[in-house]
Structure formats: C-alpha cells, structure tokens
Amino acid sequence: MGSFAKEKIFITLLIMVLALSSLWSYGQSIIKGQWQEEPAEIVFEERKIYVHIAGQVQTPGVYQISPQDRLFHLVELAGGATEKADLDAINLASLLEDGQRVYIPEIGEIVEKGDGRININTASQAELESLPGIGPALAQRIIDYRARYGSFRTVEELTKVSGIGEKTLENLREYISVGP
C-alpha cells in the first residue's frame, strides 16, 4: 500500500473519530436533559416610590412612580396641571423621593412653609439648591447622605456631608431645620 493510500485512510479514520466524539457528546447532553434547558431568565424587579401631589393638578393624591421619574412625570400621572397652576413656580425637572409631598401652587399664590425654613430631611434637590451656598452637586450629596445614613437628627449633623464645614453650616443655620 502506498503512502497516499495510508494518508487517505488516516484522514478518514480521524474524521470518523471526530464525528463519533461529537455524537457521543451530543448523546450525553440528551441523556442529561441539557438539550431541553433554556438559559435562565433574569428578571429585574423595578423599585417603586410613593409621592403625594397636591394643589393645582387634575387629580391630587398619592402616586407610585419609579425613582428616576421627574416632577413633570408625576404631574402627567395626576391628570396634568389645572389652568390656574403656576408651573413657573416649581422645578418640573426635579427628581422625586419616596414619601415626598409636592405642592403645585396657583398663579399668584404665596406658599408659606411653616417657619420658612427648609427641612433638610425632606427637601427636594431644587429646595436644597435654593439655600445660600448650595449648588447642584452639594444638594445631591445631601440627598445621597440621607439615602445612605437616614434622616439628620440635628442641623449640626449636616457637617458630615462632604463639602459642608462649620462656616457653611453657620450661613445655612437660619434657613434650615430637621423638624416636620
């Protein structure tokens, strides 16, 4: 037998071994039932928050929304603003927080806030930014701190937020509270 014939036989045997190996592997997966299994389906449960909207909206009340929703989403859920609503008095792009209450004022309405101080435990991003010396980044750090550690027990605890020192706290003291 010539060398060409030997190579031909060798290649044929090699192909047969590979084919039988593949068939054996496939048979094993059938026996184990793996061929019927589909990849596990991953389900992400989206977290929801509850926000109360009052004032000049069609249907005031408590709504369940996603944490990434903005105030304008909530106004839409509440049926939209009434004709009397002063939408320029609020920040429709502000993010909302679980348990927050949002009030949509009437045009020309002066909104009283108790003693006029902003509660740092419930203030929105926009409310925090209205404080002297608090910009968007610092307001977000205050919100992040609250989310991580819970409510502030004292006004002085605000100094635990990165970027707020004693001097900043003194400038804020007359404008903020931790109470209801």
C-alpha positions in Angstrom: 0.0 0.0 0.0 1.3 3.4 -1.0 1.8 6.4 1.3 -1.0 8.2 -0.4 -3.5 5.4 0.5 -2.2 5.4 4.1 -2.8 9.1 4.4 -6.2 8.7 3.0 -7.1 6.0 5.5 -5.6 8.1 8.3 -7.7 11.1 7.4 -10.8 9.0 7.1 -10.3 7.5 10.5 -9.6 10.9 12.0 -12.8 12.3 10.6 -14.7 9.2 11.9 -13.2 9.7 15.4 -14.2 13.3 15.5 -17.7 12.6 14.3 -18.2 9.8 16.8 -16.8 12.1 19.6 -19.3 14.8 18.7 -22.2 12.3 18.5 -21.2 10.9 21.9 -21.1 14.4 23.5 -24.5 15.2 21.9 -25.9 11.9 23.2 -24.6 12.6 26.7 -26.3 16.0 26.7 -29.6 14.4 25.6 -29.4 11.8 28.4 -28.7 14.5 31.0 -31.6 16.6 29.6 -29.4 19.6 29.0 -30.5 20.0 25.4 -34.0 20.9 26.6 -32.9 23.5 29.1 -33.1 27.1 28.1 -30.9 29.8 29.7 -32.3 31.1 33.0 -34.4 34.2 32.5 -33.2 37.1 34.6 -36.0 39.3 36.0 -35.2 42.7 37.5 -37.8 44.0 39.8 -38.0 47.7 39.5 -38.1 49.6 42.8 -41.1 52.0 43.2 -41.6 55.0 45.4 -44.7 56.8 46.6 -45.1 60.6 46.2 -48.0 62.8 47.2 -49.0 65.6 44.8 -51.4 68.3 45.9 -52.6 71.7 44.7 -53.3 72.7 41.2 -53.4 69.3 39.4 -56.5 67.5 38.0 -56.3 64.5 40.4 -54.3 65.2 43.6 -53.2 62.1 45.5 -50.5 59.6 46.2 -48.9 58.0 43.2 -46.5 55.1 42.7 -43.6 56.0 40.4 -40.1 54.9 39.5 -37.2 56.6 41.4 -35.9 58.1 38.1 -39.2 59.8 37.3 -39.2 63.6 37.4 -41.8 66.0 38.7 -43.3 66.5 35.2 -44.0 62.8 35.1 -45.9 63.0 38.3 -47.9 66.0 37.1 -48.9 64.0 34.0 -49.9 61.0 36.2 -52.1 63.3 38.2 -54.0 64.3 35.0 -52.0 67.4 34.3 -51.9 70.8 35.8 -55.1 72.9 36.1 -55.5 76.2 34.2 -54.7 78.0 37.5 -51.4 76.2 38.1 -48.2 78.3 38.4 -45.8 75.9 36.8 -43.1 78.5 36.7 -43.0 78.5 40.5 -41.8 74.9 40.6 -39.0 72.9 39.0 -40.7 70.3 36.8 -37.3 68.6 36.1 -36.6 67.9 39.8 -36.2 64.3 40.9 -38.6 62.9 43.5 -38.1 61.0 46.7 -40.1 58.3 48.5 -42.6 59.9 50.9 -42.2 63.4 49.4 -45.1 65.8 49.2 -45.2 68.1 46.2 -47.5 71.2 46.1 -48.4 72.9 42.8 -49.4 76.5 43.6 -52.0 78.6 42.0 -50.8 81.6 39.9 -50.1 84.5 42.3 -50.3 82.3 45.4 -47.7 82.8 48.1 -46.7 79.5 49.5 -46.0 79.5 53.2 -43.6 76.9 54.6 -44.3 76.9 58.3 -41.5 78.9 59.8 -40.0 79.5 56.4 -37.1 77.1 57.0 -36.3 74.2 54.7 -36.4 70.8 56.3 -33.1 69.1 55.2 -34.7 65.7 55.8 -37.5 66.1 53.2 -36.2 68.9 50.9 -36.0 68.2 47.2 -33.0 68.9 45.1 -34.5 72.2 44.0 -35.3 73.2 47.6 -31.8 72.4 48.7 -30.3 74.4 45.8 -32.4 77.4 46.9 -30.3 77.6 50.0 -27.3 80.0 50.1 -24.1 78.3 49.1 -25.7 75.1 48.0 -25.3 74.2 44.3 -26.5 71.1 42.4 -23.5 68.9 43.4 -23.8 69.7 47.1 -27.6 69.3 47.1 -27.1 65.9 45.6 -24.5 64.9 48.2 -27.0 65.9 50.9 -29.7 63.7 49.3 -27.2 60.9 48.9 -26.2 61.2 52.5 -29.8 61.0 53.6 -30.4 57.9 51.4 -27.3 56.2 52.9 -27.5 57.1 56.6 -31.1 58.2 57.1 -32.5 61.4 58.4 -30.4 64.1 60.1 -31.1 64.2 63.8 -29.6 67.7 64.3 -28.7 70.6 62.0 -25.1 70.1 63.1 -25.0 66.6 61.6 -25.1 68.3 58.1 -21.3 68.9 58.5 -20.9 65.1 58.0 -21.7 65.8 54.3 -18.6 66.2 52.2 -18.2 69.9 51.3 -20.1 71.3 54.3 -18.0 72.8 57.0 -18.7 74.9 60.1 -18.7 78.2 58.1 -21.2 76.8 55.5 -23.4 75.5 58.4 -23.4 78.9 60.1 -24.6 80.5 56.8 -27.4 77.9 56.5 -28.5 77.7 60.1 -31.3 80.3 59.9 -32.7 78.8 56.7 -32.8 75.1 57.6 -34.4 72.7 60.1 -34.6 69.0 60.7 -38.2 69.0 62.1 -41.5 68.4 60.5 
